[in-house]
């Protein structure tokens, strides 16, 4: 009888350890950090120059082993992944975006003729403020920028092995574009109305 009780206990522990799974979740904090770094390289370190740098949040406290079950099974924790934004494709897109920003977009943002959309893209906000001779060039720059932004959101998701994260990465970048926008730039609020930072 005693052997049978030990057998049941061992079988129970074996079954419980087989049931431990690690959920793959969207790493929001890592995505925010990746977006902040990527955007900082595209638009420059204006925030750092003006003293608007956010302090790093404190590390969460380590939790002690919570139960006897952890002793036998071991705690199964998914580490916060570090999203890779250094693939060759992402670096190539980032270089194009930086060049386009410096050559065309920074002036258009400053003049208020374009703005940041709520979905992480760029839109012409006031075409009438652009001389007719320059309008086609600005429209082309905005189209090229949006194509590259969509490509980088997709490439980061695919490059990290989770294409299903593309929408969440785009949403995270959308918030960071607005957060890192310079004073005077226009952006859309959640309802789609234009606001000036």
C-alpha angles and dihedrals in degrees: 000000000000091000089052091053091051090047091053092048092050092046091050093052091047092052093047092051090050090056095058110112134175115225116219105224133176107271098226097176093049091047091051091051091047091049092048092052095044095048092044089059092048100047097027131244096294091136091054091049093051094046094247094129114137115232116243111259115245116263114261115254116262113249119227119235103287105203149011087254089064088056092058101034104026121233113282108215127168108224117230101261123228105230111229111233094162101084114132091248093052092047091050092050091046091053091052091048092049092050092048092046093052095043102043121347101060091061092045092050090048092050091048094237092122132031144186115266123222090248098059099267136104128249136187102251102180113018092171089067090061118083110247092242090058099040097087091050092050092047089051092049090051092048091049091047093051092048090052093045092053090046093051093049089051094043094051091051094046093040089057093049096252112097088168088071094066095101093047092048090051090050091050092049091047090059092045094049089056094042092052095042114122123247111280097027118126124236137169121253119220091276092054097252117138118248131179118232 
